[in-house]
Amino acid sequence: MLDSKLERDNKQNICDELELNEVLQREVPQLSGGELQRFAIAMSCIQHADVYMFDEPSSYLDIKQRLKAAEVIRQLLNPSNYVVAVEHDLSVLDYLSDFICCLYGKPSMYGVVTMPYSVREGINIFLDGFIPTENLRFREESLSFKMVETAEELIVDKTRHYSYPSMSKTLGGFKLTVQGGTFTDSEIIVMLGENGTGKTTFVRLLAGESPDEETDKQTLSVSLKPQTISPSFPSTVRMLMLKRIKAAFMHPQFNTDVVKPMNLEPILDQEVKTLSGGELQRVAIVLALGKPNVSVYLLDEPSSNVCFGRSR
């Protein structure tokens, strides 16, 4: 596919920079989320254009690959073209941008684009929720980074223990080897690793996907929020909630603890197929948390496509 779009003599350089050489012979459906994102960036970078546009290029990438992707995108600039990028990650935004336009408004209703600002001023405007040149406040509260020196140790009753055996999963030329392990209830376990090392594959194995040895297949009661989300439901968000998690959605406590913090109320009557990437992500998280009779919740990259204020 890269060869079919090649218009510039930079394919090998782009593949080296984005670390795509190891997956060039792999089928596209076998790529991980991060590998697919880097492949999409490469597809744009090898073409001639007056304007290059990247919609959330850092989604699904680990921190090293985010900075590398930003560096590759910046290399596209020359006196005869320019680049437009939509981005939620403020660190990538700072590294990538020369100027920033902030967008504000009511989600799913309207949006307003500000004039271009310098990088520092644009990020501060977004965090403050206030445009000084227009004397306009578009958010009631400022967004801030909270620094905690010592985390509070919560004493919880861990009464249930879960285990999974050593197992493996082969996908084309890739093989994931999992060592057996255990965990208990009332724990949040985060998996860290570079793109393409098997994080999503491991989550799917825990969710019941067949490993190489069928006898190792897991039977845990799980709720999975997948990495990629396809908006195929032919109705509104409200109807989707009522169809999939009616009992939880109608419960006042679930609304207080999950639905309202995820800010779903403004989009409940919107068609699922018209949602943005961040709105789809929030809907998928609520659906996963609302599934009944579940012992383990598996959330695959829940912060992808979600803006800074919502990802916290």
N, C-alpha and C positions, 0 to 999 in steps of 0.2 A: 504493500500500500504506500509506503514511503516513496518508492521508485516512481509510482504513478503520479505523484504530486511534485516531484523534484523539479524545481525551476532555478535553483541556485546551486553553486558548487560548494555546498557546506554540509552535505548529509553526514559524512564521517565525523566531522567536527561536532555537529549537534549530537550525534549518537554517543560520542565520547563524553561530552559535557553532561548529558542527561543519563549516562550509564545505561544505554539501551542495547548495547552490543550483545549482551547475553540473552536477550529476548527477541532478537530479530527473526528467528526461525520459529517462534512460538505462535500459535493461533491466537487471534485477538481475544476470543472468549476466555482463554486461559490466563490472561493478564490480571494481576491484582489491581486494586483501585489506584494505587500510586503509580504503577507501571503504565496503566491506561492513561492517566493524567499526563505523564511525561511523554507518552506517545502522541497524545493530542497536541501538546505544545510543540513537539518536533514537526508535526504535520503542518503547522502554521509557519514555523521558522524556516522551512526549506522552500517556501514559495515567495515570489516577488509580490510586493504590495505597496501601495502608498500609505495605507493605514492598517496596522496590525491591531486586532482586538482580542483581548484575553478575558474571559469571564471566570473569575475566581480560580486563577491558575495554581494557587497553593493548596487547594482542597485535596485531601487524601495523601499529601506528601509529608514525609518526616521533615524535621527541622533542617537537616543538611540539604535535602533535595529542594526544599523551599528556597533557600538562599541560592542554590545552584540554578534553579529555574529562573529566579529573578535576574541573575547575572546573564543568563542566555538571552532573556527577553531584552535587557538593556543593550546587548550587543547588536540588536537589530536596528538601532537608531542610526540615522545618517541625516545630512542636511535636507534630503528630499522626501522624508517620510516621518511619521510619528506613531506612537503606540498609545492605545487606550486600554486600561486594565480596570476591572472591577475586583475589589479585594476587601476581605474582612480582617485579615491578619495585620495588625498594626506594625509589627516588626518588619514584615515583608513590604508593606506599604512604604515605610520609611526608607528601606533599602532600595526599592524599585523606582520611586517617583521623583519627578522634578517639580510637578505641581499637583495639587489635590483639589478636586471638586467634591464637596459634601452633598449628600442627598438627605432631605428630611420630608416629613409629611405624615400621612396616616397609612399604615400598611394595608394593602389591598384596596385603597380608595384613591389616593393621589400622592404624587411625589414632586418635589421641587429641587432643581439642581442649582447650587450656588455658583458664583463666579470662581475662577481658579485662584487658589491661595498657595503660598509657599508650603513646603512639606510640614515644617514645624507648626506654622499657623493653622494649616488645615487639620492636622491631627488634634491640636488643642481645641479647635472649634468643635470638632466631633465629640471629644471627651467632655467638654464643658456644656454642650447642648445650647450654645449661645453664639450668635454671629454679631460681633461688635460693630462692624461697618453698617449693618442694617438695624442694629438695636433690636434683634429678634431672638427670642428664646424658643427653640423648637423641642426641648425636652425639659421636664420639670426638675430632674435630678442630674447632677454631673456623674460621669462614670469615673471610678477611681480604682487604683491598684491597692489592695489591702495587704500589708506586710505583717505576717504573724511570726513572732520569734519562736514560740513554743505552742504546738498544737495541743488542744485539750484531749486527754485520754478519756474516752467514753467507756464506762463499764457496762457491757452488754452480756446477756446470757446466751452463750454459744452452745446450743443443745444438740444441733444436728450437724453431722459430718458427712461430707461427700468425697468420693474418690474417683479417679479415672486411671485406667491402666496405661502402660507403655504401648504406643501404637504408632503407625506410620500411614502416610497418605501420599500417593504418587500422582502427579498431574503433569503429563507430558514428560519433559526432561527435569521437572522439579520434584524433589521428594522431601516431605516434612517428617522428621522423626521426633516423637513426643515421649518424654520420660514420664512415668507414672507420678501422680501427685494427689494431694488432698487439700480440701478447704472446708470451712465451716460456714454456717449462716451468720448473718449480721456482719459480713465482710464485703468490702469493695476491693476487687483485685484489678489492677490496671496492667495491661501488657504493652511493653515498649519494644520497639525494634524497627529496623529500616524497612522500607518498602520492599515487598517481594520475598520476605523471610518466612511467611506462613501464618501471620496473625489471624487473618480472616479464615484461612483453612482450618486452623485450630478451633476457632469459635464454631465453625460449622460442624466439626467433629463432635464437639460437646453438645451441639444441638441435635445430633442424631444422624449426621451424614456418615455413610459407610466408609470405614478405613480400608486399608489393603487387606487386613484380616477381618472377615465379617464377624468373627467371634468377639472382637474388641468393640463392636458398635455400642454406643452409649444409649441409655434409656432414661436419662434424667428428665424430670418435668421442667422444661425450660420455656422461656419466651425470648425470641430472637428479634432484635432490630437489625436488619441486614445493612450491609455497607452501601449498596446501591438501591435506590428506591424508584420504582416505575409507577407513575400516577395513572393507573388504568381504570379506577373506579368511576362509573358513569353518573355520579351524582355529587351531592354536597358533602362537606366534611362532617356535618351533623349526622347525615344519613349513614356515613361510613362508621362513625362512632357507635351509632345505635345498632348497626348490623354486626359489628365485630366485638364490641365491649359494652353492651347495653347496661348490664348490671353495674359495672364500675362507673360508667359515664353518668348514670342517674343518681349515683351516691354522692351526697353533699361533701363527705370527707375527701373523696377522690378529686372532686372539683376544686376544693380548697388547696389540697396538697400538690396536685399535678396540673389540672387543666388551666387554672388561673395563672400560676407561675410560668407556664409555657405560653401564655398569652394566645390561647386558641379562640377565645370568645369573638374577636373581630373577624375571624375567617370561618366561623362555623357554617355560615350560609353560602360560602363560596364554593364553586365547583372544584373538585379535587384536581382535575386536569389543568386548571388555570393557576395553580399555586406556584410560587417561586421555589427555588431549591431549599432555602432556609425554612420556609413554611412547611414544605413536605417533610423536612427533617424533624421538625417539632411534632407534626402529626404522627409520624412513625414512632417517635419516642413515647408519646402518650398511648398509642395502641399497644406498644410492647409492655408498658407498665400497667396497663389495664387488663391484661390477660389473666383470667382466674386460675386458681389452683396451680400456681407456679412456685417452684423451689429456687430456681436460678434464672436471673435475668441476664441476657447476653446482649450488650449494646456495642455494635461494631461502628466505631468512629462517629459517636453521637454529636460531636461539635462541628463536623464538616458542614460547610455552607451556612453556618449560623453566625450572625454578627457578634462582635465582641460583647455587647451588652447582654445578649441572650445566652452566650456560651458559658457564662459564669454560673 
